[in-house]
């Protein structure tokens, strides 16, 4: 084995020598700096692979004698060694190991696997880390192509997808182990916010299309499944008047003194199957309720829940976060007001803007009843058609959500009244990655991507990689890994 180690070291020295010789000639050849850079990179990869081979060769084949005591069993060394492929960031190498088993045809174990801390599959942990960081940002095809070309490795989309699902299996447990944010870094108000975002799914209908069965009239090739997207964060109070809010909205400019969310954590949950006990919405609110409790176990801080008017979300909120002050997102309210304004005034007109501003001020001053009463009176002037339907729908929306529209109280308490964090989470967590052109997902694949993308966006990627590796090593090698 020492001979193999020395040969590998000599190979590495040769690669470095070639690089030094190349540098000596590069100036005379008139090469651009980028051409020199590319050649150095190729040489460094080759040298790294040789050095890695040297490290493996130093360990030998893991021969611990004729027998090996493993998991309270006496295993016997088999006559033939068995090779194992290992794909590192430098390239592929073959690791030859002595293997042990109770009998010849039973599953064999290799002491060298534990000594080297090899992963469960052939891909190195470093390669998985780099590849999956790319996969949570870009499509699998783009990530595989980019990293494969950079490292000159034979990567495939299928292996990247499988790796993504495998790596995501520890996310739920990892979240339960995360420490609560330091109290001195938290704001005085805890906020939970939730929304829904559709994910394009693969459906059985696609199989029928591939077999030549035509879709029925009006039937879509794919359907979307809703992901419940949520966030928990803390924030300092920000007291404002109705006029200040209106001024900020009209100028479309963030108030400079507005406090920033602290220790924001986002995640998303799909409904994973018909047989599951909890829906995606319920699982999301359970997670948010646990997070909110851990961050304020004594309930000394006000807890605010900011959402749009989806009845199903409010039902789950009342089940799991009943103490939270429910606030209807002001931007969804504004959308309804504009729809009503266009029932009576031309789009883009000053009259429409004045209509909305007047009624928005009423809401912000706590005059929800006056607003609804005024809209009912206006409804008597409209008969039939889309205008009446729009107006009736808006009145129903405000009536159903009236208890969550006490904006004068919220502003006086300094509570946030816009769910921009939830909207941003839907966009960054779901849309920017799972709704790209042509993408279709299985439930398992979509949930795995949502889990890992949330880990990445929450800034926990490196912590999670450490947890993932330690967990897999403990599963594979037990006491030896510890």
N, C-alpha and C positions, 0 to 999 in steps of 0.2 A: 504493500500500500504506500510505503514511503516513495517507491519509484514512481507511482502514479501521481503522488503529490508533487514530486520534483519536476516531473514532465509538465504538469499543469503550470507550475511556477515559471518554468523556462518558456512555456508558450506565452504567458503574460509578459515576461521580460522581452520576448521577441516583438510582441505587439507594441510595447512602449518604445523599443528601439526603432521600430519602423516609423512610429509617430515622430520621434526626434529627428530621424533622417528626413522625413517628409517636410518638417518645419524648416530644416536647413536648406531645402531645395525650393520651397514654396515662394520665397522672395524672388529668386532668380527666374522662376517660371511666370511671374507676373499675375499670380492668382489673386482674385478678390478675397476679401476677408471672409465672406460667407462661404466661398468654396473651401477655404481652409477649415472653417468651422465644421462643415458637413463631414469632411474627411476625418477630422479629429474625433467627432462623435462616433463614427463607425468604428474607429480604432479603439476608442474607450469601451464601447460595448463588447468588442471581441476580447479586450483585456479583462473586463469585468467577468465575463463568462469563464475565462481561464482561471481567474482567481477563485471564483465560486467552485469550480471543479476541484481546485487544490484543497479548499476547505472541506469538501465532501470526502475527497480521497484520504485526508488525514484521519477521518473517523473510521475508515475501514469499512467492512461489510456488516458490522454489528454482530459478529460471532462471539457469543458469550459462553461457548462450550456446548457439549452434547445435549444438555437440558437447560431449560429456562423456567424459573418459577414466575408465573404470570397469572394474576387474578386468582390466586389460591389454587392454581393448577400447575402440574409439571408438564411442560411442553417439550417435545423432542425436535432436534434440528433435522430438517429435511436435507436430503443429499444435494439437491440442486439449488443454487441461488436464484433469486427472482429479481429482474430489473423493474424499475419504476420510473416513469417519465415525470420530469419536473420542469415546468415552464416558468422561468424567471424573467425579470425585466431585461436581462442580458441575452436571453435565448434559452433554448431547450437543452437539458442534459439528462443523461440516463444514470440512475442511482442503482447500483447492484447491492442487494441485501441478502444476508442469511435469514432464513425464515424458520419458524417453529410452529408445530401443531401437535395435537394429541395423536392424530393418525395422519397418514399420507394424504388422504383425500378431503380432510376437514379444512376449515378455514384457517389459513396460516397467519401468524403474527410476525412482525419484523422489529426487533429491538432498535434497529437503526432509525426507524421512523420516529420513535419517541425521542431518541437522542438528538436528532436533527430538528424535531418539532415540525414535521411535515404536515401540510394541511390535509383535509379529507380527500380532496381531489388533486389534480395535477397542477393547478394554478397557484402560484406563490401569493402570499398575502399582500405583498407589495403591489403585484400586478393587479390583484382584485381591487385593492384600494384605488389605484390610479384609474383603472378602467371604469369602475362604478361611479367614481366622482364625475367622470365624463358622461356616463349614461344618465345620471340624474339631471344633467344640464342639457344634453343633446340627445337626439335619437340614438337608438342602439347602433344603427348602421353608421351614423356619423362618428360615434365614439369609437367603434371598432376600427373603422377606416383610419381615423386620425392617429390613434395610439398604435395601431398595427404598423402604419407607415413609419412613425417616429422610431419605434423600437425594432422594426423589421421582424415582426412576429406574426404567425398564422392564426389570427383571432377570427372568430365567427360570431354572427349575430345570435345564433341559437345558444352558444355557450354563454354569451353575455346576458341573455334573457334568463337562462337557468341560474347563473351566478347571482343575478339581481334578486330572484325569488329566494334563493338559498340564504343570501346575506340578510334579507329582511326578516327572517324567522325570529331573530332575537330582539327586534325593536320593542315589542310590548314589554318584555322583561326589563330591557334597558331603561325604559321610561320610568318604571317603578323604582329604580335604583338611583335616580337623579336627585341630588340635594336641592333643597329649596333655596331660592335666591337669598342673599344676605339681607336682613331686615333693613339695614341702613341704606340699601340701594333701591328699596321699593318705594313706590308712590303711596299716597294715602288712600287711594281708591282702587279696588280690584275690579277688573272688567272682564267679562266673558262675552264673546260674540260668535255668532254662527250664521251660516248661510248654506245654500245648496248649489252644486255645480255639476252639470252633466258630463259624463265620461262616455265617449263612443265605444260601444261594446261589439264584440263578435257575437253573432246570433246564429241559431240553427238555420235561419232562412238563408244565410250565406252558403251553407252546405247544399241546400236545395238548388240554389242558383248555379253552383259549380257542377251539380249533376244534371243541369239542363232544365230544371223546373222553373218556369217563369213566375215572377212575383205577380200577385193579384193587383188590380187597379188600386192605386193609392197606398200600396204597401211599400215601406221603405226598406232599403237593403240592410240597414243597421239601425239600432236603437241606442238611446243613451240611458245609462243608469246613473242615478243621482248619488253624488258623493256629498256627505255632510262634512262641511269644512268649518273648523272652529279655531279660536285663539283665546288665550288667557294672558293678560298683562296687567300691570299696575300703572297708575298715572297720578300726577299731582292734580288737585282741584284747579279748575279754570273758570272763574265766575265771569259771566258776560250779561249784557243787556240784549233785549230783542233787536235794538237798532245796531248794535255791534255785530250781531250774527248776520243781519241782513246786509250790512255794509261789506262784510267779509265775503258773503256769497256773491254779491253783485260785482265786486272787484275780482272775484275768482282768485283770491290770493290768501294764502295761509297767514293767520295772525302771527307776527314775529315772536310774541311772548308765549305762544301756545306750548304747553309742556309735551314732552315726548314719551311714548309708551316705554316702560321699563320691563326688561326680561320677558319679552313677548315670546310665547311658544305657540306654534301652529301645528295642526295635524288634520287629517281627513280620514273618514271611515266610509267604506261602501257597505251595502248590505251584501253579505258574502254567500248567502244561500237561503233557500226557503225554509230549511230545517233549523236555522240558528235561533237561539232564544231571544236575542236582542237585534233590533234593526241597527243600521249604521248611525242613525240619529241618536238612538239610545246609547250606543257605545260611546259616541262622541261626548254626550253630556255627562256620562259617568266619568270619563276621563277629565273633563273640565271641572266637574264637581270635586273630584279628588284633588286636582291641582289647586283649585281655589281654597279648599280646606287646609291643605298642607301649608299654603302661603299665609293663611290667617286662621289658625286652628281655634282661636278664642273669639272669632267673629267680631273683632274690634274695629274693622274697617267696613265701610259701606261696599256692598257688592252690586254691581250694575250688569245687566244683561241687555246688550244692544243687538237688535235683529230687525229684519223686514217683517212683513205681515203674514208670512206663511204660518197657517194655523197649526200644522203638524209640529213645527219647531217650538211654538209656544206651549203646546201640550206637553212635550217632553221636558221643556224648561220647568214647567210647573211641577213635574214629577221629581226632578233631580236637583233643581236649584230654586226651590220655592221661596227662599228668603231674598233672592236677588230682586232688585228694582228693575222692572221691565221697561225698556225704552224703545219705542218705534223709531227706526232710523229716519232721520229728517230728510235725507236725500230721496228715499222712496216716497215720502210724503210730497216732496216737491214735484216728483214726476207725476203724481196724481193731480196736483194743482194745475200743472201745465196742460194736462189732458183736458181738464175742465175749462181752463181759459180758452182753449182752441175750439170749444163748443160755441163760444160767443164772439171770439175775436180772431182776426187773421194771425197766422203763425208769423212770429218775428216782429209783430207790431208793438208799439208803445203801450197800447191799450191792454194787450195780453200781459205784458210785463207788470203794468200797474195792478191788474186784476190779481196776479199771483202775489205781488209784494204786499198788497193790502191784507190778503187772507193769511199769508205767512206770518205777518205781524200779529194777527189775531191769535194764531196758534201759539206763537212764542210768548204771548202775554197771558196764556191760559184760557182763552175764550174758545175752546173747542166746540162747546154747545152752540155758540153763536154762529160759528162757521157752518156746522152741520145744518142748523135751522135755515141759514141763508141759502145754502145749496138746495135744500128741499123746496124753498120758494121759487128758486130759479128753475127747478125741474118742472114746475107746473107750466112754464112758458115754452117747454120743448115737447113736441109730440112725435113719437116714432123715429125710426132711423138710427143710425150709428151715434148721433149726438146724444140722444136720450139714453142709449145703452151705456155710453161712456160716463155720462153724468150719474146714472143710477149706480154703476159699478164703483165710482169714486165715493159716493155717499155711503154705500155699504162698507167699503174699506175703512172709512173713518169711523163709522159706528162700531165695527167689530174691534177696532184697535184703540178706542177712545181711552181706555184705562192706561194705555202706554204712551199717551200724548200730553202729559202734564209738563210741558216744556218750561213753563215759568218756574216750576219747582226745581227742575233739573238744572236750569241755568243758575239759579240762586245757590244751589248746592255745589256748583262747579263740576257737574257730571258731564261726560262727553255725550253728544246727541247724534253723532254721525258714525256709521259703521264702516268707515273707510278701511279699517284694519281687516275686517272680514272680506270686503270686496277685494282688497289687495291680496289676501290669502288665496281667494278663489282664483285670481289671475296668476299669481306667482307659483302657487303650489300645484294647481290643476291645469288651467288653460295653457300656460306657457310650455308645458311638457307633454300633457296627455291629449291635447286637442289639436295637434298639428295635422296638416293635410294628409289624409289617407290613413291615419292611425286608427287601429281597432284593437281593443283589449279584451282579455279574459278577466274575470273577477279576480282571480289569484294574481295575475300579472299586474293589473292596475293597482291593487291594494299594496303589493310589494313596492311598486314604484312610488306610491303616495307615502308609504312609511319612510323609505330611504330619502325621498326628496324633502320630507319634513325634517328629518334628522339633519340634512345638509343646510336647509334654510334656517334652522334654529341654532346653527353654529356648533353642533355637537358631533360633527363627522369624525374627527380624530378620536374623541372619547369613545364613540361607538365602535370604531375599528379596534381599539384596544380591548373593549368588552367582548366583541365578536370573536377575536382571536383567542382570548383567554378561555372563553366558554367552549369553543370547539376543541382546543387543546385539552381541557379538562375532560371533555367527553371522550376524546380519542385515547388519551394516555393516563388519565386519572392521577394517581399519586406522583408519577414521574413528571407530569406537566407542572404540578404544584411545586 
